[in-house]
Amino acid sequence: MMRRKVSVTIKDIAKRAGVAHSTVSLVMNERRYVSPKLRERVLRIAEQMGYEPNMVARSLISRKSPTLAVVFPEHPRFFVTTYFLMIINGIQNACKKYNRALMFFSLDQTKGESYFKVSRKWLVNLMVIMNVDYTRDISKDIQDLKNNNIYFSIVTRYLGKDKVNSVCIDNHEGVKLALEHLVSLGHKRIGFIGGNPNSSDGPERLEAFKTISNKLNLDQDEELIVQGDFTFESGESEVQKLLGLEKKPTAIFAASDYIAIGAMRTIKARGLSIPNDIALIGFDDTLEASFVQPGLTTVKQPLPEMGEAAVNLAVRSMNDPDFEPQTLVLRPQLIVRESCGAKRS
């Protein structure tokens, strides 16, 4: 006859830890009144004892769901592009650490949807906001979250005036790495396919491209810059403008891997060779960058780390009343593959 598994209770954990059961309750309910050191010790003991909290009961009592909401603009490819999935992987790893479930919400601001409405409808007090769409002013929405103790962070730089938690890449450094690599291979006439102008990353990378091109004494004809939107399709179409120039660029820097891969398709369709006829470099280091032929040289964003850091910031804001919101800027890395080739003769 099988023995029934005995459930571990808060009182059991308190006895093992040598603290009051009310202290364990504060830890499990993520209240702010317990020191980080004691919190960590209690959680470690709870894990060792196999404690499994009743999440449904907890949410009914507190009127808050033990869930982290990931909120993003309406995007038909959100769950099929590895850019987003790599960030989500980091978010998921952090949620396991904090014993949080995950929920995903797409936001259509044209229909009056908002981050705060999501939090209120689904009783979530912890949120990661991805890829803010700046076609509309979201400052009131952000203020509503702050005023109602919804703890959140934003993946990519926040352009509003409020101090909020955000995690982003150093776009200036990333563009610098890409252009210096192309210059080291002998390129002076470099085309640029930009990203979504309604994001934070798109304008930052465009401005960095102009600034660094000037410092490196590169050709700065306005016709060398075209506007994409971070998609394969924009790369396919916009690169045609660069290839149609009387004086073509010898290299193209795309503001995302997906733009670069779309451009690669058009370049090959025209019978041109990468990198012999034209060098190509992207930004992100998505999984697709290593699958295409030739392999795409790109600027790596530590995407899983960005997702994990975003959760850490939101949770820290919830647990520490003295924690000031911060912007965490991560460093990029150049990943050299075959699409830029060797030094030009």
N, C-alpha and C positions, 0 to 999 in steps of 0.2 A: 504494500500500500504506500502510495507517494505521500510524502509529508508536505503539507501546505506551507508555502513560503510566508514567513512572518514579515509584515510590513515594518519598516523602520520609521519611527516617529520623531518629531522635533524634540521630545523629551529624551529619547535615546541619544540623540546627537548632543544635546546639552550635557547629559551625564558624562559622555565620553570626553567632551571638550572642557568640562569643568566650568561651565558658565550657566547662567539662568536660561530657562527655555524661552523667555521673552527676548533674550539677546539673539538666539537662533532664529526666532520668528522675524525679528527685524532684518536679519541677513537674508532670509529666504524671500521676504517681501520687498527686498531691495530698498529699504529705508536708508536715509543718509546718516543715521546717528551712530553708526558703528565704524571704528577705525579700519582702514584698509588692511592692516596686518591681521586684526582679529577676524575680519570678514573672510580673508583668504584661508585662515586656519579652519574656520567653521565649514567653509565650502569643501575644503580638502577632506575633512573628516566625514562630511555628509556623502561625498563621492565614494570614499573607502567603505562606508557602511551600506552603500547601495540605496541611498535615499531617493525616492521618486515623488516629487511634490504633486499634489492634485491640482493641476492647472485650471480645470473647469471650476472647482470650488473657489479657488483663489480669485478668479475673475469675477465670479458672482458676488463675492464679498466686497472686493475693492472697486468694482465697476470699471476696472481696467484689465485689458487682455494681456496675458504674458507673452506678447507677440511684438515683433519688430516689423514695421511696415516699410517696404521698399516702394517708393513712389516715383514714377517716371512719366514724361510726356507721352501722348499717343504715338506709338511707333510700330509699324507693321512687322518689323524685323527684330524687335527687342530680344526675343528668346531664341533667335536663330543666328545671331552674330556672336562670335566668340569674344568680341570686345566687352559686351555686357555680361556674358556668362562668366568671364574671368573675374570681373569685379564681384559678381554675385557669389562666386566660389569663396572669395575672401570674406564676404558678409556672412555666408553660411558658417564658415569656420568659427567666426567670432560669436555667432549666435549659439553655437553648440557650447562654447565656453561659458556663456552667460545663461544657459538654459532657457533660451528664447526660441519660439517658433517664428517662422517667416510667412509673411503675406505680401502679395504683389498687387499694386494698383496702378493702372494707367490713368493719366489725368488729361482731360480735355477742357482746357481753360475757356474755350469759346462757348462752352455749355454751362459756365458758372461753377465748374468743379474746382475744388481748392484743397490744399494740403490739410487745412484745419477741418474741413468737412469730412475728410477721410478719417482723421483721428477721432472726431466726435462720433461718427456713425459706427465705427468698428472698435471703439473704446481702447485705442492704442495710445500709449504715451511715449513711445520710442519709435523714431523714424529716420530712415536714410533717404535723402532726396537725390535723385540722379538726373544729370543732364537737364538743368534748368533751361526752359525756353524763355528767352528775354523779349519775345514779341509783345508780351504784356507785363505790366508792373505787378510784381508779386510782393512788394514791400508790406502791404497790409496783411496779406496771408501769413508772411513770416512773423509779423508782429502778433498776430492772433495766436500762433503757436507758442511764442514766448510768453505771452500774457496768461496762457492757460496751462503752463507747466508741461508742454509737450516737448520732450527732449529730442533734438534732431541734429543731424549734420548733413552737409551737402558734398557730393562728389563732383568736383570741378570748382573753380573759384567762384565765390559769390560776388556779384557786382553791385549789390545794394549797399546802403549806408549802415545798416544794422550790423553789430558784431555777432557773428554766428560761427559755429564750428564748420570748417570745410577742409577738404583734402584735395589737393590738386598737384599737377606736375609743373616743374619749372619750364615753361614753354620757351622762354628766351634761351635757356641753356640747351634745350633740345634742338632748337633750330640752329644754334651755333655749332653743335656737334655735327649736324648734317651738312651744313654749308662748308665747314672747315674740312670735312672728309672729301667733299667733291672738289674743293680747291686743291687739296693735296694730290688729287688724281689729274690735275691739269685743267679743270673746267673753270671758265670765266663767264660764260653765257648760260645762265641757269633759269629755267622757267619754274613758276610756282603755281600750283593749283590749290586754292584756299579752301577752308572748311566753312561750316555753317556760320553766317554772319550774326545770327541771333543766339549764338552760344557765347560762352566766355573764351573757350579755347580757339575758336576760329579767328576772331579779331586779334587775339594775343599772338598767334603764330604768324599772321600776316604782318603785323607791326614789327615783330622780331625779324622776319625775313627782310623787310625794307631796311631796318637799322643795321643789321649785320652785313647785308649786301653792300651797303655804303662803306662800312668799315673795312671790308675785304676788297674794295675797289672792283666789284663785279659790275657787269653790264646792268644798267637799271632802267632799260626801256619799259614804259608802262605796259606795252603789249606782252611782256613776259609774265605778267600776273593775270590769272583768270580766276573766276569765282566758282568753287564747287560747294558741296554741302555734306561732306563726309560719307557719301554713298558711292557704290560701284558705278551707278549710272552717271553720276556727275563726272567721275573720272573718265569714263568712256567718251562723253560728249565734249567736255572742256579741253581735253588734250588735243582734240582736232584743231582748235584755234591755235595752239602752239605749233603743231605740226604744219599748219598752213602758212606760217610766217615765211616771208622771203628769206630772212636770216633766222634759221631755226636754232633753238637752244641745243646745246650738246648734252645737257642733263636736265632732269625735271625732279623737283622736290614736291611731293604731295603732302598735304596737311593731315592725311590719315592713310593707313594701309589700304582701306577699302577704295579710296580715291586712286591710289597707286595701282592696285590690282585691276581696276576698271580701265585705267590708262594703258596698262600693260596689254590688255586685250585689244584695244584699238591700234596700238603701235604694232603689234604682231600681225593684225589683220591688214595693215598697210605694207607688209613684207619687210619691215624694218627689224633689225636685230638689237636685242637688249643683252649686253651693254655696248656692243660694238658700234652701233649707229647712235644710240642714245642711252645715257645712264639714267637710272630711276631709283629714287629713295622714298620711303614712306615714314609714317609716324604711328606708333602704338605697340608694335610687335605682337599683333594678334596671332593666333595659331595659323591662320591662313597665310601669313607672310612666309612661313617656312615650308608650306605645301606647294606654292606656285613654282613654275619654272620659267626663268631662273629664280632661285631663292631671293626674296626681297630684302635688301639692306634697309634697315629701319631704325628709328629712334624708339627705344623700349620705354614704355611706361610700366611700372610695377603694379599692374592692375589688381591682382588679388590682394596685395598689401594695401592698396588704396581702399578697397572695400572693407578690409579688416580694421584699418585705422579709423574709418568713418564710424563704425560701430563703437569702437573703443572711446572715441570722443563723446558720442551721444550718451553712452552709459556712464562715463565719468562725470558728465554734466548732471546726470540724474543722482549720482551717489555723493557728489561733493558740492555742497552749497557755495563754497568759495572758489570753485573752478571758473576761470574766465574763458569765454569762447576763444578759440584760436584757429588760425589757418595753418595747416600742415602742408608745407611745400616739399614734395619728394623729388629726388634727383633722377634725371633720365640717363640712359646708357645707349651708346651706339652699338647696334648689332650688325656686323658686316657679313653679308652673304654674297651672292654672285651678281646682283643686278647693277652694280656700279663698275664692275670689272677692275682692270689694272690701270696703272698710270698711263695717260695718253702720251704718245710720242710727239 
